[in-house]
Amino acid sequence: MQSYMLKNTASLDLVEFIETQILPQYAAFDKAHNLSHVTRVIRRALDLARRTGADINMVYVIAAYHDLGMSGPRAVHHLTGGKLLASDARLKRWFAPTQIQIMKEAVEDHRASASHAPRSLYGKIVAEADRDLDPETVFRRTVQFGLANYPQLDKEHQWLRFKEHMDNKYAPAGYIRLWIPGSENEENLKELRRIIASPTELRQIFDRMYEEEH
């Protein structure tokens, strides 16, 4: 991660702090919110920061903290994450209070089911970066989350949960929103919706991944 970060002009001591004190906490979370996930979000967020001219250091921290709230109830993890960021006095070494407030709000606003648009460019960047809409990734993370959080469900009930989640979040009437025009997520969302509209293909994908993850 460090070599990638240095190319993006992030502060070296900030990178060291995040990599040693913050990112290791993701090892305790489920497969859908683990270290691999936060690393992907960081990389996508930095790419978007370069495109939009946002502050690299701020984007890096927001992305690194965005799912720390998974240490508590998932339903409010975005709010918990914002509180964890705002209360981390160590960040005062690199950021002014106004920057920390913006970062806190960005973490709070990243959740896909949020009822309002992100309040700043930084919220839009992390929300977009968190939308890992590669179909294979979306389907696998959903299966993984179901198995990890609802182990009492048999295969057919896991399938019903999986399909309901796809319909509620990713279908044309779903709640997911994209915030950065022209991102790769636009094409991935089109492909997701094509597959969701084909129940047979969707079930085949679920069956394969269920057997691989179960």
Disulfide bonds with the S-S distance in Angstrom:
none
